[in-house]
């Protein structure tokens, strides 16, 4: 080898090492560099003024007092200088727990949150890179259960981003109370099957066991009926209650091997309950039990014969007069959904609401409802006209009175129902053709469908916090390419009172973080606009050509291109290695109407790829530094399935893929997610979307990563891909990561491995 060539390799190695060091250092280098971006209002007793503390620099802050009636703004370095008692600061008390990335994935577990605050809060999973992944909200005064894994970290914030509490998933279900003092943690609570429940008048108590129902500690004679399941659900008049019964069904077990347990030398076998598509499911029935004589009445199940449920009991909602109760029926296959009413005296069942679809009903994301018992009405969410809207039903007749919201835009989330004024406050997107269709705005409408009004302005994604008396609201909005702006507005008409804060991100940009660029191009039909972002290296040289890497997650349950301002560290770290990183939402994902969404139906292998390739190609037309001959892709979970599919069906475009913990065959993955999009019974559509079945089509460079302890996606799914690739004689890379669960590529080792693989094959 010549001296010249040796010097070239040495120089290249030094450059590559420097790029890796810079990329890995970006999270630390860019932290604490955005100021005036978070506001947590502390309302004074009269509800007409509030104060907040805002960060103004790396180690500085100021206190601000706002008069909500006229927008007067006063700032000072202390509450005392604002004429407020210093002890007021204690009202913002938050749990002082270190916020850190998820570092491990243990057993399946759960968290139950009880929000005792007078305001809604947001819930975020902190992933292995420290990114905040939003998991919706917890309404004021409500409870929510969240599936998690031991070791996973969760953050609770106010609607304006104030950190309220941090919790880490434990080995058992935890119940946590959000009360303004951080989190009050109750004792660990394993899931209970049998419970005792008092009647509303406290005169009776019903206890449910597998073989007996006890009323005031005496067993009831129920003609040999057994396999009961609690809880007992009492009628408001305390004269009767509902229990469920269900024949046992076999439970699939998945075995995984912990090769390197901490407490012993030898491997350990773990078994977990894991229901897969096509498995037998419970078919719970209901009994109405009289508190007086202990007699009972079967509820006729003709209208709910084949439910999609993994539970052995049915939750009910009683009418205030105790004459009937209501429950849901989601028929297996997700093409029929009913809200049913059962007569307390006869057990006869009637339909209140019925939804049907030729594809799927998005039960897990669009089945919101609100009972108006005083007027005998129900507000129901439906996509029956092709968009997610609200309908008003007459509960007694089971007929819709009218559609409340209309238009080619979706209702995204209902925030508040004012029963006295008969108004609904909600978030909607897609209201303006001039704005990103995913941006959410606050709206209000009367229950009769009149008086629709958009109450927020500003091109961005809006988050709302109402004042205690709901006469003002604080609106914080941002975009992927714009730091947050916080405004105070009137609830009556949305009038702007004052701009409270405009976030400052100059220091973040100076640290080598680049502002994402939003880009829009037409999809496969030549009409529908596809939205995404482009991230470039901080030292982009327009005269050079850069390989392109797509961060993909095409799960139909949501949309994933960033709409809020966030550091997006995973993508920015890759960009610092000399890549153009893109992320977009193709057809088959959520929030763009039913037709857009239905592309995924029995067709998960599509993953929006026809739209993605057009979008990237169109972006490169005006960006000559994007090299279309070197395109890579990576993703995890559903994104892992998508990433490998790119090299099976679209290797003319994508040359390199990193697939982490992929659900490579939808017959192997959890039932609730896969039957939602692929249907039931399990048919050939599952086979046609399987990466295992199509493994012989592989072309390009593939790296498969899996955590050996993955309890979210069966790790055997990745191993079956490996077997199929080996059988087909394909060359590929495979890295199982020991003692790691789902999201193995987000561990430090997995992240470095992904970086190295993309550099090796896209930047030779």
N, C-alpha and C positions, 0 to 999 in steps of 0.2 A: 504494500500500500504506500502511495506517495506521501511525502510530508504535507503537501498541499491538501490532500484528501483527509489526512489525520487532523489537520488544523480546522477543516470544515466541520468534521464531526464534533470536535471539541467545542467549537463556537456554537453549533446547533444545540448541543447538549446544555451549554450554559444559558442560551436564550430560553430553551424549553423550561429549564429549572427555574429561571427568573419569572416566567409566565405563571408556572404553577404556584410559586411562592406568593406572587401578587394576587392571584385568584383566591387562594386559601386565606389570605389575610384580609380580603374585602369585608367580611362581616365585622371584624373588629375595627377596621379602618373607617367604616361608614356608620358605626353606631353612635347614637346621641348627637346627630347632626341636623335634625329637623326640629324647629322651634315654633311656638305659637300654634301648634297643630291640634292640641287637645284642650277641651273645655269641659269642666264638670260644674254645673250650676248649683249653688247653694242658696235656695230661695229663702228670703226673710219671711217672717210669720204672716205678713199682710198679703203675700203672693204678688206684690207689685214691684219687687226689686230682688236682686240676687247678686252674689259675689262669686268669684272664681279665682283660682291660682293658676297662672300660666307660665310655662317655661320660656324664658327669653334668650337663653344661651346655654353653653355646656354646663355651667354650674350656677346659673342665675334664674330668678323668677320675679314676677310681680303679682300683686293682688289688684283685681279690677272689680269695681262696683258699678252695676248697671241699673238705672231706673227704667223699668220696662214700659212705663206709661209714655215716656217721651224719648227714650233712647240715650239719655245722658250717660256718659261714660267717664268714670274717674279711676285713675290708676295710682298706686302707691307701693312702697316697699314693705308695707305691713298692714294688717287689718286695723290696727290701732290708728294708723294714719288716715284710714277711711272712716273712722268713727264707729268701728264695729268692735265688739268684745273679742279679745284674743282667743277665748275658749271656743268661739264658733268654729275654729279650725278642726276641732275634734269631730265635728259632724261629718267630715269626709273620711272618717276612719276606714282603712282598708287593711286586709290581712297582709302582714309584712312577711310574705313567703317569697323566696328567691324564684324568679321566673327563669326557667332554663329549658332548652330543647328536650324533647322526648329522647331518652337515651337507651331505652330497652322496651321490648314488647313481651309481656308475660302471658298469663292465662286470660281467657275471656273474663270480663268483669262488668261492672256497671256503676253509674253514679245517678243518684236521685237528687234533684235540686228543688228546693222549696223557696220561692221568691216572696219574701215578706215585705219587700220594699214597695213604695208607692209608685215605682217606675219600672219600665221594662229594662232588661239587661241583655247583652249579647254574649254568646258562648263561642269560644275559639279553641280548636285543638292546636297545640304548639308542636309542629312536626319536628323531624330529626334535624332540620336545618334552622330551626328557630323561627320559621315562618308561621304567621297566624292564619289558620285555615278556619273560616267562619262556618259554624254549624247552626246558624239561625239564632233565635232569641228565646228568652223565658219571660213571659208576660207577667206584669205586676199581679201578685196575689195568686199565681198559678204554680203548678208542679210540673216537672219534666224528668223523664228517665232517659239516660243517654248510655248506649252501649259503649264500652271502652275496653282497654286491655290493661293489665297490671303494668304500671310504669309509665303509662301515657300521661302527658301533662296537659291540663285544661286551664284556660284563663277566662274569667268572667269580667266583663267591662260594662260601664254605663253606655248608653247609646252614643255618647260623645267621645268614647274611647278611654275614659278614666278607668284605670285598673282597680278592680274591686277585690278580687281574690284569685288565688292560684290553688289548684288541687291536683294531686297525682293519683291515678287509678291504683287501687289496692287489690289484694287477692280476692276480696269479697265485695259485694254490693255495699256502697256507702251512701248514706243520706246526709245531705248538707243543706243548712239553712242560710239563705242570703238575707241578712238583716241590717246591712249598713255598717256592721262591725267586722266585715270580712265574711268568713264562713264559720257558722257554728256547726261543728261536726258531731253527729250522733254516733252511737256505737255501731260497729260493723253489723250489717243486717243481711244475713243469708236469706235468699228468697224463701218465703213461707208458702206452703201449699194450703195448710189448714189454719183457719183463723176464727176468732170469736168476735161478733159484732153486735153492739147494742142497738136497739130500735131508737128512732128519733125521740120518742117520749121517755127513753131510758128505763122502761118497765120490763123489757124483755131482752134476752140475749140469745143469739143463734150461733152455734158452733158447728163447723163443717169438717168432717173427717172423711176418709175414703169410703167407709161403709155405713156411716151413720150421720144423721143430722140431729143435733141436740138443741132443744128449745128449753131455756132455763134449766139446763143440766139434765134434762130428761130426754132419752132417745125417742124419736118419732117412728111410728110404724108405717113404713112406706112400701108395703107389699113387695119386699125383696129387691127393691130398686137399690142400686149401689153405684160405685165409681163416681161419687160426688166430688165436686170441686168448688171451693169458695172463691171469693167471700160471699157471705149472705148480703144481698142488696135489698135493703128495707124500703118499703113504700113510705111516703111522707106521713100517712095516717097511722103507721105502726101496726097495721092489721095483717100485713102479709110481707113476704120477702121472696126474692128470686135466688135460686141456686142453679148451678149447672151440673150436668152429668155427662160423662163421656167414656165410651169404651176405650180400653188401652190400645195404643198403636205402637208398632215397632219403631224404635229410635235408632237411626244410623249412627254408628260410632266411627270417627276418624282417628287413626293411630299415627302419632308422630314420635320420632325418636330424638330425645335430647342427648346428643353425643357427648357433651361435656358438662354435665351438671356440676354446680359449684360444690355440692355437699358430698360428692362421692366420685370415685374413679370410673366405675362402670357406667355405661350408657343407661338411660332410663326411658322406659316406654310410657307415653302419655296417651290417654284416650279422651276425646272430647265429643259431646253431642253435636252433630253437624248434619242438618237436613239438606238434601240436594234436590234439584229439579226432578220431578217424577215420583219422589218418595210419597208413601202414604201419609196423610195428614189427619189430625183429629177432626171429629165431626160432633162438636158439643151440642147438647140439647139443653132445654131449660125446664125447670119445675117452679111453679108458684106454690109456696107453702103458707097456709093460714096460721097466724099466730094464736088464734083462739083454740080451735079443736085439733090442730096439727094435721088436718087433711091437706091434700095437695092436688094440683092440677098440672098435667103435662101441657106444654106450649106446642101447638101444632107446627111442625118444621117443614111443611110442604113448600114454603116460600124461601127456605134457606137450607136446601138439602146437601149442598156440596161447598162448604165455605173454604176460602183460602185463609187458613190460620194455623199457627203453631201452638196456640193456647188451648187449654182444656176447659176454659170457661168463657162466658160471653159477658161483656160489660153492658150495663143498661142505664138508661136515664129515665127516671119516673116523671110522669106528668104531676103537677102540683096537687091535682084532685085525687091522685092515686088510682084513677080508673084504668089507666094503661101505662105501659112503659115502652121505651124506644131502644132499638139496637141496630147495629150495622150488619149488612151481609155483603161481603165481597166474594162473588162466586169465583171458584178456581178457574184460572184462565184470564182473569182481569178484564172481562168484556161485559160483565153485568154487575152493577153495584146498586144496592137498595138500602134505604133507611126504612125499617119496619116498625110497626106498632103492634103490641100484644095486649089483648083485653085481659084485665086482671081477674075477671070472674070466669070467663070461658076458655081462656088460652087461645082464642082465635087470633089470627095474625092478618094484618092488612098492610098494603104498601103506602108509605108516605112519600118517598122519593124513589125514582128508578132511573138509573143511567145505563145506557148501552153503548157499545162501540164495536166497530168491525176490526179495530186494531187493539188498543188497550185503554183502560181507564187508569190514569195516574193516581192510584189510590194513596200512595205513600207521600204525595206532594200536593194533591189538589182535591182533598175531601174535607175542607174546612166547613163548619156549620155553626150557627148561633141560634139557640132556641129563644123565641119571644113568647114565653108561656102566658103572659098576661093578655096577649091578643090572639093566641092560638096560631102563631105564625112561625115560620122557620126561614132563616136566611141560609142559602145553600150555594156552594161554589160548584161551577160546572163548566165543561168545555164543549157542551153540546152544539154551540154555534161556531165552533172552530177556534175560539179564544177563551181563555180562562176568565169567567165573569161571575157575577153574583145574581141570584134569583130569589124571589120571595115566594114562599109556599104557604098555602092554607093547610095546616096540619090535619084538620078534621076531614077535609075532602081528599087530601093527597094530590091536589092539583096546584100547578104553579099559578100564582096570581099575575105575575109579570116579571120580566127581566129588569134588574135594577141598573146594571152597567152594560154598556154596549160599545162596540167599536173594534177595529183591527189592532187591538193592543190587549195585553193581559193584566188582570189584577194579580199582583205579586204577593201581597200580604195584607191582611186586615189588622189594623192597629187598635180600633176602638169602635164599639157600637153604642151610640147614645140613644137608649130606648125612649127617654122622655122626649127628645127632639126628633126622634125617628131619623137619625142620620148615621152614616157609616164613614169612618175615617180609614183610609187604606193607602198602600203604596201601589203604584202602577208604573209600567214602563212602556216604551214605544209610542208615547203620546205625540211626539213631534218628529216629522220626517227629517228635520235638520239636525237631530241629535242622535247619539248612539242609542239604538233601540233597547239596550239592556239597562240604561240608566233609570233608576227608580225615583219617582216624585211623589210627594204627599198630595192626596186628593180627598175630596169630600163629596158625598152625594146623599140625597134624601132617599128614604126607603121606597118612595113611589117612583124613583128614577129621575126626578127633577133636580135642578140645582147643582148639577155636576160642576166642580171647580177644581182646578189645579192650584194648589196653594204654595208651591215652591217654584223658584225660578233659578236660573244658573245652569250652565252646561256641565253636568256632573251627576254622580251617583249620590243620593241624598239619604242621610240618617237623621232621625227626628227624636227630640226629647221634649215632652210637654211640660208646662208649668203645673204646679199642684192643682190649680183651679181650672186648668185647661183653657185659659184665655190667651196664653202665649205659647209659642214653641221655638225651640232652638234648632236650627237647621245647619248641619255640617255636611258639606258636599265636597267631593274631590273627583279626580279622574286618574287613570294610570299615568297621565302626563301633566297633572296639576295637583300641587299640594293642597290640603284642605282649606276651605273658607268657611267661617262660622258666622251665621247671621241670627238675629232675633226677629221674629215675625209674629203678627197677630193671628190668632186662630179664626177670628170672625171672617176675614177675607184674604189672609195671606200677605197683608201689607208689610213691607220691609220697615222695621223700626230702626235698626242699626246694624252695621257690619261690626261684629265683635272682634274677630281675629282673621288675619290672613297668614297662613303658615309660611315660614321662611325656610327654604331648602338650599340656600346658597352654599352652606358649609358641606352639605351632602354631595353636591356636584363638584366642589373643590376637592373632595376626598377621592375622586376617581369613579364616582357613580354616574352613569349616563341616564338621561331622561328617556324613557321609552317613547317610541313613536307609534301613534295609532294609524292603522291603515285599513282601508275598505276596498273590496273588489267583488265583482259579481260571482255568484256560485254557478253550479252546473246547469241551472235552468236559464242562465243569461239574464236573469231579472233580480233574484234575491241577493241582497247585500250580505256579505260575510265580513265579520269584524274581528280584528286581532291587533296584536302589538309586535313591534320590531325593536330588539335591543342590540345595540352595537358596542364594540369595545371602546373603552375610554380614549384610546389613542388610535382611532380609526384613520387610516390613510386611504383617501378616495382613489388613489392611483393603483392600489393593490386589489387583489381578488381574495375574498374571504369565503370559506365554507359556511354552509347554512345548517343549523341544527334546530329541529322543531321539538318543543316540549309538548307532548300530547297527553290529553286525558279526554276521551270522548264518551264518558259515562252519560247515558241519557237522562239521568236524574237531575242534572244541572247544566250550567254554562260556566266556563272556566277561564276564559281570557280575562285578565284583571280589569276591574272597573273602578277600584278604589286606589288611592295613592299608597304604595307600599314598596319596600326596598326590593322585593322579589329576588332574594339573594341567590337562589339556586341558578336562575337564568343569568343573572349578572356575573356570577363567578365563571360560568362557561363562556360568556362573552369576553371576559378578560383573558381567556386562553386564545383568543383570536377567532371567535366564531360570531356569525350573525345569528342571534337566537330569536325564534318566532313562536308565538302562541296564539291560537285562534279557535273559534267555535264553528264547526261545519254543520251541515244538516244532520238531523238525528239527535241533536242536543236540545236543551229545554229553553223555555221563555220566549219563543218566537212564533207561537201559534201551533195548532194541532198538526197541520200539514207538514210543517218544518220538522216537528218532533217525530211524526210517524215514520220517517225514513228509517229509523232504527228498528222498526217492528219486524221481528224474526230475521233480522239482518244486521246483527252487531258487527259483522266483519266489514261493513261499509265504512263505519267510523268517520264519515264525512270526507273520505280521501279525495273523491272527485272535486270537492270544493277546495280542499287544502292545496292540492297541486296547482289549481288555477290561481289561487290567492298568492302563493309564493312566486309563481311565474310572473304574475302581473306586477308584484312588488319589485322584482328584479329588472323589469323593463326600464324603470326610472332610477335604478340604483345599480349602476354597473359594477360596483364592488361586491355584489352578491353573486357567488359562483354556483350556477345551477348544475354544474357537473359534479359538485361535491355537496350532497344533501344527506344529512343524518337525522335521526329521530330517537327519542327516548321517552319512556313513561313507566309508571308503576301501577299495579293492580289492573283495573280495566285499561289503563294506559299501557301496561305491559303487554296485554293482549293486542292492543292497537299497534304498538311499536313493532312487534314481530310480524303482524299482518302486513305492514308496509313492505317488508322484504319478500312476502309471499305473493301478493297481488300487484305491487306497485314498485318492483325493483328497477323498472325503467327510470324511476325518478329518485327513490331513496336508495342509498348505497350502504348505509351503516345503521344499525339499530341496537339499542340497549333496552332489554325488556326485563323489568324487575317485578317479581312476585305476581306474574300475570295469571289471570283466570283464562288460560289458553283454550279451554273447552268448557262451554257454559253448562254442560252436564255435570262437571266436576265441582262447580262453585256453589255457594249458598243459595238456597231456594228463593228467598224473598226478592233478591235483586234480579235474578236471571229469569224466573218465570214472569216477572213484571214486564220484561221486554221481549222475551222469546216465546211466551205463551205456554199453554198446557192443553192436552198431553204433549210430552216430549216427542217431537217429530223430526223430520229430516233437516229442518232449518237449523237445529242445533249442530248437526253434523256438518252442514255447509258453512257454518261460521267457525268451525274448530281449527285451530292452528295445528293440532295433532294430526288431523286427517289430511291437512294440506302441507305437512312438513316437507315433502319431497319437492315442493315448488320453490323452496328457499334459494334465493340468490343474493349475494352480498355478504357483508360481515355482521354477524350476530353475536351479541353477548347476552346470555341468560343469567340472571341473578335471582336467588331465592333465599329466604331465611328458613333454616331448618325447623324452626318452631312457629311457623306461620299458622295461626289459628283463624285468620280471616279468610284467606284463600288457601284451600288444601294444597300444601307444597307438592303433593303427588302430581298435581296438574303440570308443574314445571318438569318434573321427572318424566312424565309421559311424553312431553315434547322432546326431551333429550333422547328417550328411547326411539321415537319416530325418526328423529334426525340421524341417529346412528344407523338405524335400519336402512335409511335412504342413502347412506354413505356421504352425508353432508359434513363439511368442515364448519365448526362454530366454537365459541368459547362458552364455558359454563363455570359459574362460581357460586356454590352454596356457601352461605355465611353462617357459621356455627353460633349457637346460643342467641339467635336473633329471630324476631318474628316478622310481621308484615312491614313492608317498607324497608327492606334490607339495604337497598341502594342508597338510602338516606343516612346510614351509619357512616362514620368517618372513613372506614375502609371501603365501603361500597361507593361512596361519593368519589374518592380518589380513583378507584377502579374505573368508574364510568368516565371520568375525565380523561384518564390515560387511554382508554379504548377509543374514544372519539378523536383524540389528538392523533393517535397512532394510525388510524385508518382514514381520517379526513385531512390530516396535515402531514403527510409522509415526508 
